[in-house]
Amino acid sequence: MPGVPAPRQPGRFLTALAVFAGLFGVVGWRLHSLQIDMGPELAAMADKQSRRVWELPAARGSIIDAQGTPLVESLGTWTVTCDPRYMDDRLGATVRLSEVLGLPRDHFREQFEHGRNGRLLAKGLDDATADKVRALKLAGVYVRRAFTRTYHHDRLAAHVLGFVQADGNGGGGLEQQFNGILRGEPGRETLKVDALGHAVLTGLDCKEAKAGSHIQLAIDLAVQRSLQVHLMAAVEKHAPLSACGLVVRPTTGEIVALASWPDFMPQTREGLEGAALRNNPLTYVYEPGSTIKPLIAGAAVAERLARFEERINCEQGAWTYREGRGVRTIHEKSGGNGVLTVNMGIAKSDNIMMAKLGIRLGPERLKAWVSNLRFGSRTGICLPGEEVGIVPRGNWSNINEGMSVPMGHNLSVTPIQLALAHAAVANGGEWLPPRLVKRIWGRDATGREVELALPPLDPPRRMYEPADAAAIQAAMTYTMTEGTGKRVALEGYISAGKTGTAEKIVNGRYSNDHNVGSFVCWAPAGPGQRPELLALVIIDDPSRNGRFGSETAAPVVQKVLQEALAHLRVPPTEPLDEPKPAVAENTPAPGKKKARH
């Protein structure tokens, strides 16, 4: 009825009051839970979400040559990354970054649509380009310092230097062997960002990166370039399966140049597959052929079982040896020789003479000399992957190893093993370990240079007495004036050398059509002269324009040594001749077979 007040409903009021009181209680409980019970945990989560921890990359150490010329450096560049979740204008960022960086818009769209932060947009930027990106002031886009590993000379010394993998670790050569020394220690920087990813506070926590240490090599860039240029010319001319070479300083063991083909581009890793992975001077295992003959003849002379001027009957190219029930006949494919001095036998590379010297040594002494020459042992060079070669185990016999090993068969060596054995002869009979690294240094917190320890080396050892080594060298100089090395003698220098042509085993038999050509030579090599450089080149299975070591490997060694000695300003030891024509091929006279060198 009008004017009559509504009846009181205390139950409804109390119910509403209870509901609101309950709601306030729940809110209060939740606030207490969030602020009191979970407060520290939530504060830590908020702090974590607003912080960014950046790794500060360390500059990888440089590698320089013997003269201080940079071979590899880490150059300071800039990297652009993004956090798509913090970007407020992806379309605008796509257009503007594409214009500044010169990259297609699709590249940025793909990165921005990704669900995870920390996407890489560009790397290797110079200072000017990095400044342009910063000027855009794009939310969620960051410009950070980085270092680009730069190989200054393309393929030069690729197998020595190695390369750096995507994760920043070395993947071959010195980069792998000295990764811990070169890579340095990364630092870190912590900064606070707002909801859009803009930095609002920096320097919360900062640890400076420590740059890597530096390495100086015994490699001489000019000699290395000469070796690779002429080795590649031989590859083009003879189309082998592989090729390699090295240049050594006999009086110090320093590796002045080392090259292997197939090769690759360290900067881009182009061609880094299959055979290009092998560092042939350390890993190519082959029968040395005639290049071992002066070393074994020298062993017989050192044991006083022969003299270099002694005359030995070489049986006109056919000789049969009997031992118990065993019979073995050697045939000289070149037609053979009569009576020769040991000097002339080495110069003519006579197999029958070498077999007779091996029998004089006997199996046990011959085996001991092979070990003394360090065949079957690693040289200890500070590069990964060195092989030991193959030396027959068990008991040796005259009719097998005694006749085969002195001819350069029935054992396999690596190029660096053979080069260092000959370097020992050049060095008066003393074997020296290979020295590739001359110096390692870094900087302390004050910027002062600190010298670091060099890699350990095997101790020197005496292979021959000085007089015996001088006699071997004299025999090898005779080879260069009267024997298989005559056509590649060095102009202006007395040189000592030996060619080699080893037949490869195909289908279980030695093949006439598949050979390994090699040549080892050093200069100066006159009596009392200091040997400056020794070079060895191996051409594996040449398929055209000659197959003997005197045709394939020897011209390379001749050109490299001639250029390297001039580069190092080594005074000529002989009067200079009139200019010579190009090195001729080893073409036999009509009706006469080629000599097997």
C-alpha positions in Angstrom: 0.0 0.0 0.0 1.2 3.5 -0.7 3.1 5.1 2.2 3.5 1.8 4.0 7.3 1.1 4.6 8.7 -2.2 3.2 9.2 -4.9 5.8 12.7 -5.4 7.1 14.7 -8.3 5.6 17.6 -8.8 7.9 18.5 -12.2 6.4 19.3 -10.7 3.0 21.4 -7.9 4.5 23.4 -10.4 6.6 23.9 -12.6 3.6 25.2 -9.7 1.5 27.4 -8.6 4.3 28.8 -12.1 4.7 29.5 -12.4 1.0 31.3 -9.1 0.8 33.2 -9.9 4.0 34.2 -13.3 2.5 35.3 -11.6 -0.7 37.4 -9.1 1.2 38.8 -12.0 3.2 39.8 -13.9 0.1 41.4 -10.8 -1.4 43.2 -10.1 1.9 44.4 -13.6 2.1 45.5 -13.5 -1.5 47.3 -10.2 -1.0 49.0 -11.6 2.1 50.0 -14.7 0.1 51.4 -12.7 -2.8 53.0 -10.0 -0.7 54.1 -11.8 2.3 54.4 -15.5 1.6 55.3 -15.4 -2.1 56.7 -11.8 -2.2 60.4 -12.7 -2.3 59.9 -15.3 -5.0 57.7 -13.0 -7.2 60.1 -10.1 -6.8 63.0 -12.4 -7.9 60.9 -13.4 -11.0 60.2 -9.8 -11.8 63.8 -8.9 -11.4 64.9 -11.8 -13.6 62.4 -10.8 -16.4 63.6 -7.3 -16.4 67.3 -8.2 -16.5 69.4 -9.1 -19.6 72.7 -10.9 -19.2 74.9 -10.5 -22.3 78.0 -12.5 -22.9 80.9 -10.2 -23.9 82.9 -12.1 -26.5 86.7 -12.4 -26.1 88.9 -11.5 -29.0 90.6 -14.7 -30.2 94.4 -14.4 -30.3 96.2 -13.6 -33.5 98.6 -15.9 -35.5 101.6 -14.2 -37.2 104.4 -15.5 -39.3 108.1 -15.5 -38.5 108.5 -11.9 -39.7 105.4 -10.6 -37.7 103.0 -10.5 -40.7 99.4 -11.3 -39.5 98.1 -14.5 -40.9 94.9 -14.7 -38.8 93.2 -12.0 -36.7 90.0 -11.5 -34.9 88.7 -8.1 -36.1 86.2 -6.1 -34.0 82.7 -6.1 -35.6 79.1 -5.8 -34.5 76.2 -8.2 -34.4 72.5 -7.3 -34.5 70.0 -9.5 -32.5 66.4 -9.2 -31.5 63.8 -10.3 -28.9 60.6 -10.6 -30.9 58.5 -10.7 -27.7 59.6 -7.2 -26.8 59.1 -5.6 -30.2 56.2 -3.1 -30.6 56.5 -2.5 -34.4 57.7 -5.5 -36.3 56.5 -4.2 -39.7 58.3 -0.9 -39.3 61.4 -2.7 -38.0 61.3 -5.0 -41.1 61.3 -2.1 -43.5 63.9 0.0 -41.8 66.4 -2.8 -41.0 66.1 -4.0 -44.6 67.1 -0.6 -45.9 70.0 -0.1 -43.5 71.4 -3.7 -43.6 70.7 -4.4 -47.3 69.0 -7.8 -46.5 65.7 -9.0 -47.9 62.6 -8.3 -45.8 61.7 -12.0 -45.8 64.8 -12.6 -43.7 63.5 -10.2 -40.9 59.9 -11.4 -41.1 61.1 -15.0 -40.5 63.2 -14.0 -37.5 60.5 -11.7 -36.0 57.8 -14.4 -36.3 59.8 -16.8 -34.3 58.6 -17.6 -30.8 61.9 -17.3 -29.1 64.0 -14.3 -28.2 67.7 -13.9 -29.0 67.4 -14.2 -32.8 70.4 -13.3 -34.9 69.7 -10.7 -37.6 73.1 -9.8 -38.9 76.8 -10.1 -38.0 80.1 -8.8 -39.1 78.9 -5.2 -39.3 81.4 -2.3 -39.3 81.1 0.7 -37.0 79.2 2.9 -39.4 76.5 0.4 -40.1 76.2 -0.4 -36.4 75.6 3.3 -35.7 72.9 3.4 -38.3 71.0 0.5 -36.6 71.4 2.1 -33.2 69.9 5.4 -34.6 66.7 3.5 -35.5 66.0 3.0 -31.7 63.9 -0.1 -32.4 62.4 -1.8 -29.3 63.7 -5.3 -28.8 66.6 -4.9 -31.3 70.1 -4.9 -29.9 73.6 -4.1 -31.4 76.4 -6.0 -29.6 80.1 -6.2 -30.0 81.5 -9.3 -31.8 84.7 -10.5 -33.4 85.1 -11.8 -36.9 87.9 -14.4 -37.5 89.8 -13.1 -40.5 92.3 -15.2 -42.6 94.2 -12.6 -44.5 95.7 -14.9 -47.2 92.9 -17.1 -48.4 94.1 -20.7 -48.8 97.6 -20.0 -47.7 98.8 -22.4 -45.0 95.2 -23.6 -44.5 96.2 -27.0 -43.0 98.6 -25.3 -40.6 96.2 -22.6 -39.4 93.0 -24.7 -39.4 89.6 -22.9 -39.0 87.1 -21.9 -36.4 83.7 -23.6 -36.1 80.4 -22.0 -35.6 80.6 -22.5 -31.8 83.8 -20.5 -31.7 86.1 -23.4 -31.1 89.0 -24.4 -33.4 88.3 -27.1 -35.9 91.7 -28.1 -37.3 95.3 -27.1 -37.4 96.7 -24.6 -34.9 93.2 -23.3 -34.2 92.3 -26.7 -32.8 95.6 -27.6 -31.2 95.9 -24.3 -29.3 92.2 -23.6 -28.9 92.4 -23.1 -25.2 95.2 -20.5 -25.6 93.7 -18.7 -28.5 90.1 -18.3 -27.5 90.4 -16.2 -24.3 87.7 -15.9 -21.7 84.4 -14.3 -22.4 83.0 -11.6 -20.0 79.4 -10.7 -19.1 77.3 -7.6 -18.7 73.9 -7.3 -16.9 71.4 -4.5 -17.6 67.8 -3.7 -16.7 65.1 -3.3 -19.3 61.5 -2.0 -19.3 58.5 -3.8 -20.7 59.5 -2.9 -24.3 63.0 -4.2 -23.9 64.7 -0.7 -23.7 67.7 -0.5 -21.4 66.9 1.6 -18.4 69.9 0.7 -16.1 73.3 -0.6 -17.1 76.4 -1.7 -15.3 74.5 -3.8 -12.7 77.2 -6.5 -13.1 80.0 -6.4 -15.5 83.0 -8.7 -16.1 85.4 -7.7 -18.8 86.3 -10.3 -21.5 89.9 -11.5 -21.5 91.4 -11.6 -25.0 93.2 -14.8 -26.2 96.9 -15.2 -26.4 98.9 -14.8 -29.6 101.1 -17.2 -31.5 104.1 -16.5 -33.7 105.1 -19.3 -36.2 108.4 -20.3 -37.8 106.4 -20.2 -41.1 107.7 -17.5 -43.5 104.9 -16.1 -45.6 106.9 -15.6 -48.7 108.3 -19.1 -48.7 104.9 -20.5 -47.9 103.4 -18.7 -50.9 106.2 -19.9 -53.2 105.6 -23.5 -52.1 101.9 -23.3 -52.7 102.1 -21.5 -56.0 104.6 -24.0 -57.5 102.8 -27.0 -55.9 99.5 -25.9 -57.5 101.3 -25.5 -60.8 102.4 -29.1 -60.5 98.9 -30.2 -59.6 97.6 -28.5 -62.8 100.3 -30.0 -64.9 100.2 -33.6 -63.6 96.7 -34.0 -62.2 97.6 -36.2 -59.2 95.4 -37.6 -56.5 97.1 -35.4 -53.9 100.3 -33.4 -53.3 102.2 -31.9 -50.5 105.5 -30.3 -49.6 107.4 -28.8 -46.7 110.5 -26.6 -46.2 112.6 -27.1 -43.1 115.6 -25.2 -41.6 117.9 -28.1 -40.9 120.0 -26.4 -38.2 117.0 -25.5 -36.0 114.2 -27.9 -37.1 112.0 -24.9 -37.9 109.1 -25.5 -40.3 109.4 -22.6 -42.7 106.6 -23.7 -45.0 104.1 -26.6 -45.1 101.5 -27.2 -47.8 98.9 -29.8 -48.6 96.5 -30.3 -51.5 93.5 -30.8 -51.8 93.1 -27.7 -49.6 90.2 -25.4 -48.4 89.3 -21.9 -47.6 89.6 -21.3 -43.8 87.5 -18.2 -43.9 84.4 -19.9 -45.4 85.4 -23.6 -45.0 84.7 -24.0 -48.7 86.1 -27.3 -49.9 86.5 -28.7 -46.4 85.5 -32.3 -47.1 87.0 -35.6 -48.0 90.7 -35.5 -49.0 90.9 -31.8 -48.1 90.6 -32.7 -44.4 94.0 -34.5 -44.5 97.2 -32.6 -43.7 99.3 -34.7 -46.1 102.8 -33.8 -44.8 101.7 -35.4 -41.4 99.1 -38.0 -42.5 100.1 -39.3 -46.0 101.7 -42.7 -45.5 103.6 -43.9 -48.5 106.6 -46.1 -49.5 109.5 -43.6 -49.8 111.2 -45.3 -52.8 114.7 -44.1 -53.7 114.7 -41.1 -51.3 115.6 -43.5 -48.5 118.6 -45.0 -50.3 121.2 -42.4 -49.1 120.0 -43.0 -45.5 120.4 -46.8 -45.6 123.7 -46.6 -47.6 124.9 -44.1 -44.9 123.9 -46.7 -42.2 126.1 -49.3 -43.9 129.0 -46.9 -44.1 128.5 -45.8 -40.5 128.6 -49.5 -39.5 131.9 -49.8 -41.5 130.3 -52.4 -43.7 130.8 -50.3 -46.9 132.6 -47.2 -48.2 131.1 -44.7 -50.6 134.0 -45.1 -52.9 133.8 -48.9 -52.8 132.9 -50.6 -56.1 130.0 -53.0 -56.1 128.9 -55.3 -58.9 125.3 -54.4 -59.8 124.9 -57.5 -61.9 123.8 -55.8 -65.1 120.2 -55.5 -63.8 119.4 -59.1 -62.7 120.5 -60.7 -59.4 119.3 -63.8 -57.6 119.8 -64.2 -53.8 119.3 -67.4 -52.0 118.7 -67.8 -48.2 118.0 -71.3 -47.1 115.1 -72.5 -49.2 114.2 -69.0 -50.2 115.1 -67.5 -53.6 114.5 -64.0 -54.7 115.5 -62.3 -58.0 115.7 -58.5 -58.5 115.4 -57.1 -62.0 116.3 -53.5 -62.8 113.6 -52.0 -65.1 116.0 -49.4 -66.4 118.2 -52.1 -67.9 120.7 -52.3 -65.0 124.3 -51.4 -64.4 127.7 -53.1 -64.0 130.2 -52.2 -61.4 129.5 -49.0 -59.6 130.8 -47.1 -56.6 128.3 -46.6 -53.8 128.2 -42.9 -54.7 127.4 -43.7 -58.3 124.9 -46.4 -57.3 123.0 -43.8 -55.3 123.2 -41.3 -58.1 121.8 -43.9 -60.5 119.4 -45.2 -57.9 120.5 -48.8 -58.4 118.3 -51.3 -56.5 120.6 -54.3 -56.7 123.4 -52.3 -55.0 121.0 -51.2 -52.2 119.8 -54.8 -51.7 123.4 -56.0 -51.3 124.0 -53.2 -48.7 120.9 -54.3 -46.9 122.1 -57.8 -46.7 125.4 -56.6 -45.4 123.6 -54.8 -42.6 121.6 -57.8 -41.7 118.0 -57.9 -40.5 118.5 -56.8 -36.9 120.9 -53.9 -37.6 118.7 -52.7 -40.5 115.6 -52.7 -38.3 117.6 -50.8 -35.6 118.6 -48.2 -38.1 115.0 -47.7 -39.3 114.1 -47.1 -35.7 117.1 -44.7 -35.3 115.9 -42.8 -38.3 112.6 -42.4 -36.4 110.5 -44.1 -39.0 107.5 -45.6 -37.2 107.5 -42.8 -34.6 105.7 -39.5 -34.5 107.9 -36.4 -34.9 106.0 -34.5 -32.2 105.0 -31.6 -34.4 102.3 -29.5 -32.6 99.5 -30.1 -35.1 96.7 -32.7 -34.8 96.5 -35.9 -36.6 100.1 -36.9 -37.2 100.5 -40.6 -38.3 103.4 -42.9 -37.4 103.8 -44.7 -40.7 104.1 -48.5 -41.1 107.2 -50.5 -40.1 107.1 -54.3 -40.3 106.8 -55.9 -37.0 108.3 -59.2 -35.8 111.5 -60.8 -37.0 113.0 -59.4 -40.2 114.8 -61.5 -42.8 117.4 -60.8 -45.5 115.3 -62.1 -48.3 112.3 -59.9 -47.4 112.9 -56.7 -45.4 116.7 -56.9 -45.9 116.4 -56.5 -49.6 113.1 -54.5 -49.8 113.6 -51.8 -47.2 116.9 -50.4 -48.6 115.1 -50.0 -52.0 112.3 -48.0 -50.2 109.8 -50.8 -50.2 108.0 -52.8 -47.5 107.8 -49.8 -45.1 105.8 -46.6 -45.2 106.7 -43.2 -43.8 105.2 -39.7 -43.7 106.7 -36.8 -45.6 107.7 -35.0 -42.3 109.5 -38.1 -41.0 111.5 -38.4 -44.2 112.3 -34.6 -44.4 113.5 -34.6 -40.8 115.7 -37.6 -41.3 117.4 -35.9 -44.3 117.6 -32.7 -42.3 119.6 -34.6 -39.7 122.1 -35.5 -42.4 122.3 -31.8 -43.4 122.7 -30.9 -39.8 125.9 -32.9 -39.3 124.0 -36.1 -38.2 121.9 -34.6 -35.4 118.1 -35.0 -35.6 116.1 -32.0 -34.3 112.4 -32.0 -33.5 110.1 -29.9 -35.7 109.6 -26.4 -34.5 106.4 -24.8 -35.8 105.7 -22.3 -33.0 108.3 -19.7 -32.1 106.5 -17.7 -29.5 103.3 -17.6 -27.5 102.3 -14.5 -25.5 99.4 -12.7 -23.9 98.7 -9.6 -21.8 98.0 -9.2 -18.1 95.5 -6.9 -16.5 97.8 -3.9 -17.0 98.3 -4.6 -20.7 101.9 -5.8 -20.2 103.1 -8.6 -22.5 103.5 -12.0 -20.7 105.4 -14.8 -22.3 103.8 -18.2 -22.2 105.4 -21.7 -22.3 106.0 -23.2 -25.7 104.8 -26.7 -26.5 107.3 -29.4 -25.3 109.6 -30.9 -27.9 111.3 -34.3 -28.2 115.0 -34.1 -27.3 117.5 -33.9 -30.2 119.3 -37.2 -31.0 122.3 -38.2 -33.0 121.6 -40.3 -36.0 125.0 -40.2 -37.7 128.5 -39.1 -36.6 129.4 -35.8 -38.3 132.0 -37.4 -40.6 129.4 -40.0 -41.8 126.8 -37.3 -42.3 129.3 -35.3 -44.4 129.9 -38.4 -46.5 126.2 -39.0 -47.1 125.8 -35.3 -48.1 128.8 -35.6 -50.5 127.1 -38.6 -52.1 123.9 -36.6 -52.5 125.7 -33.7 -54.0 127.1 -36.1 -56.5 123.5 -37.2 -57.3 122.8 -33.5 -58.1 125.7 -33.2 -60.5 125.9 -36.6 -62.1 122.7 -38.5 -61.3 119.0 -38.2 -61.2 119.0 -34.6 -59.8 121.3 -33.2 -62.5 118.5 -31.4 -64.4 117.2 -29.6 -61.3 120.5 -28.5 -59.7 120.2 -25.0 -58.1 121.9 -22.1 -59.8 124.6 -20.5 -57.6 124.5 -23.1 -54.8 125.9 -26.6 -54.2 122.9 -28.7 -53.3 122.3 -32.2 -52.1 119.3 -34.2 -53.1 117.6 -37.4 -54.1 114.7 -38.2 -56.4 112.3 -41.0 -55.7 109.6 -42.9 -57.6 107.7 -45.5 -55.7 105.3 -47.8 -57.4 101.9 -48.0 -55.7 100.3 -51.3 -54.8 97.2 -51.9 -56.9 95.2 -55.1 -56.5 98.0 -56.6 -54.4 100.8 -56.0 -56.9 103.2 -53.1 -57.6 101.8 -51.1 -60.6 103.9 -49.6 -63.3 101.2 -47.1 -64.0 100.6 -45.7 -60.5 103.5 -44.0 -58.8 104.4 -41.6 -56.0 107.0 -39.1 -57.2 109.2 -37.3 -54.7 112.3 -35.2 -54.3 114.2 -34.0 -51.3 117.0 -31.4 -51.6 118.9 -28.9 -49.4 121.3 -26.1 -49.9 124.0 -24.9 -49.5 125.5 -28.3 -49.2 129.2 -27.8 -49.8 131.9 -28.9 -47.3 131.7 -26.7 -44.3 128.7 -24.7 -45.6 125.7 -24.0 -43.3 122.6 -25.7 -44.8 119.9 -23.0 -44.8 116.8 -24.8 -46.2 115.6 -28.3 -47.1 112.6 -29.0 -49.2 110.6 -32.1 -49.8 107.7 -32.4 -52.3 105.4 -35.5 -52.9 103.2 -35.9 -56.0 100.8 -38.8 -55.5 99.8 -40.7 -58.6 100.4 -38.2 -61.4 98.2 -39.0 -64.4 99.8 -36.9 -67.2 103.0 -35.2 -68.3 105.3 -37.6 -66.5 105.3 -39.8 -63.5 108.9 -40.0 -62.1 110.0 -37.9 -59.2 112.5 -36.1 -61.4 109.6 -35.0 -63.6 106.9 -34.2 -61.1 108.3 -33.2 -57.7 111.9 -32.1 -58.5 111.0 -29.0 -60.6 108.8 -27.8 -57.7 111.6 -28.1 -55.1 114.1 -26.5 -57.5 111.9 -23.4 -57.9 110.9 -23.1 -54.3 114.5 -23.4 -53.0 115.8 -21.0 -55.6 113.2 -18.4 -54.7 113.5 -19.0 -50.9 117.3 -18.7 -50.8 117.1 -15.4 -52.7 114.3 -14.2 -50.4 116.4 -15.0 -47.3 119.4 -13.3 -49.0 121.6 -16.4 -48.7 124.8 -15.6 -50.6 125.5 -17.9 -53.6 128.2 -20.4 -53.0 128.9 -21.1 -56.7 129.5 -18.7 -59.7 126.2 -17.9 -61.3 125.7 -19.5 -64.8 124.1 -18.0 -67.8 120.3 -18.1 -67.7 119.1 -21.7 -68.2 116.2 -22.9 -70.3 113.1 -24.2 -68.5 113.5 -27.6 -66.7 113.3 -30.3 -69.4 111.3 -33.4 -69.0 113.1 -36.6 -68.3 112.7 -37.8 -71.9 114.9 -40.8 -72.8 117.0 -41.0 -75.9 115.5 -42.9 -78.9 115.6 -46.6 -78.3 116.5 -46.3 -74.7 114.3 -46.9 -71.6 113.7 -44.3 -69.0 115.7 -44.7 -65.8 113.6 -45.5 -62.7 114.5 -42.7 -60.3 
